[in-house]
C-alpha cells in the first residue's frame, strides 16, 4: 500500500495584485491529503479556502493572481513546475473541481449530456456515441432519474440539487484521483445537502478517490471529513483529525467557531459571536492574524506569525497559548 500523500502542499503563498496593493489570500499554507481521505478546509468567507483550491489547479478565471512561492506535489510531481499544456491535461482527468454555484458553472446554452461528454472526448478520446452513452451512465450514477432523456435537457430545466449532481457527474467523468468540492452544498436545503454529502462519500468509497471539501459549516465537517484544516486570514490556524478538532480545539479561533455555530456538541449553551472583523489581507498583521479578536492574546502574539506546532497526536495548532484550551 502506498503511504505517501496523494497531495502535499508546502509553504503555498498566493497573492492577488490589485491597483496599488497586494492581497495575500494564501500565506505560507502547508497540508497533506492522503489517498482515499476526505480532507476538510474550513473557515469564514474570505479566509483563503477557495484561493487555495484554485491555486492547486492554477485556475483563477482571469483574476490577477500570482503564486509567489511554494510547492504543490501531486503524486510526487510539482504542479507549479508544469507548463500550461501539461497542467490542462491534469485538470478534469486527474484532479476535478466542483464549484460553488452550478448555475454559473454550467453552460446555459449546452445540453447537459454534451457538457458531461466534453471532458470524456478530450481526456479519454471517446467517440461521440461512446461519450454520450457514458454521460447517460454518469447521470444515473449520481442519482438523476430518467438519465436517458435528461441528457438532452438544459441546465435551467434542473433544480439546484439536480444541477449540483450534474456538476458531480462532470467532475467524475474521467475518474480523477482528487475531487475538490468548493462549498458544494451552498444554497441547498438541509435535505438536499444531506443527499449531496452522502453521494460524495459513496463516490469516495466506490472510486477510492480523495476529496478536498471546502466549507464554512462545521456540521458538514463532522458528517464527512477524516481530517480538517481551520483557515483564518490566509493561514492555517489548526490542523487535526475531525474528532480532535470538535472535541478538543486548541486554537482560540477554532473554539470561537464552535461556540458561534448552533448544534455543535462542544458549543456553549448560548451562541457567542466572534467579536471584531478579519484583518485586511492587503496589510497583514505582523503577528498572529487572530490576536485582535482573541481574548487570550498576549504581547508576544503581535510579534510574529506562530508556526503550526504538534500539541497532541494528529493535532497541530498555530497558537503560543494552546495550553489554555487543553
BELWO-V595805 format. One record per pair of residues at least 12 apart in sequence whose ideal C-beta (glycine too) atoms are under 6 Angstrom apart, sorted by the first residue. I is the first residue (numbers start at 1). GAP is how many residues later the second one is. If there is no record, write none. Layout:
((I,GAP) (I,GAP))
This chain:
((5,27) (5,29) (6,27) (6,29) (6,204) (7,26) (7,67) (8,24) (8,65) (9,21) (9,22) (9,63) (10,20) (10,60) (10,61) (11,17) (11,19) (11,59) (12,14) (12,17) (12,58) (13,14) (13,15) (13,55) (13,56) (13,57) (14,12) (14,37) (14,41) (14,51) (14,53) (15,51) (15,53) (16,48) (16,49) (17,47) (21,261) (23,258) (23,259) (24,210) (24,257) (24,260) (25,23) (25,26) (25,209) (26,22) (26,25) (26,26) (26,208) (27,207) (27,208) (29,207) (31,198) (33,177) (35,175) (36,172) (37,173) (37,189) (38,173) (38,175) (38,186) (38,187) (38,188) (39,173) (39,188) (40,173) (40,181) (40,185) (40,188) (41,173) (41,188) (42,173) (42,179) (42,186) (42,188) (43,188) (43,189) (47,184) (47,185) (48,183) (48,186) (49,165) (49,182) (50,132) (53,127) (53,129) (55,12) (56,16) (57,34) (58,29) (92,27) (92,82) (93,30) (93,81) (94,82) (94,83) (95,81) (95,83) (96,75) (96,80) (96,83) (97,83) (98,69) (98,73) (98,83) (98,86) (99,83) (100,82) (100,83) (100,86) (102,61) (102,62) (102,65) (106,49) (108,47) (111,41) (112,39) (112,41) (112,54) (113,19) (113,22) (113,38) (116,19) (116,22) (116,53) (116,54) (116,57) (117,14) (117,15) (117,18) (119,54) (119,55) (120,14) (120,53) (123,51) (135,16) (136,12) (136,15) (138,31) (139,30) (142,23) (142,26) (142,27) (143,22) (144,21) (160,28) (161,27) (161,31) (164,32) (177,32) (178,32) (179,30) (179,32) (180,32) (181,32) (182,32) (183,31) (184,12) (197,26) (197,27) (218,43) (222,24) (225,17) (227,14) (228,14) (228,17) (230,24) (232,21) (232,57) (232,58) (233,45) (233,46) (233,56) (234,47) (235,54) (237,14) (237,16) (237,81) (238,13) (238,16) (238,79) (239,77) (240,75) (241,73) (244,71) (250,61) (250,67) (250,72) (250,75) (251,66) (251,68) (252,42) (252,44) (253,37) (255,70) (256,18) (259,13) (260,13) (260,14) (274,19) (275,18) (276,16) (276,17) (287,14) (287,15) (287,16) (287,17) (288,13) (288,18) (296,25) (296,28) (306,12) (306,14))
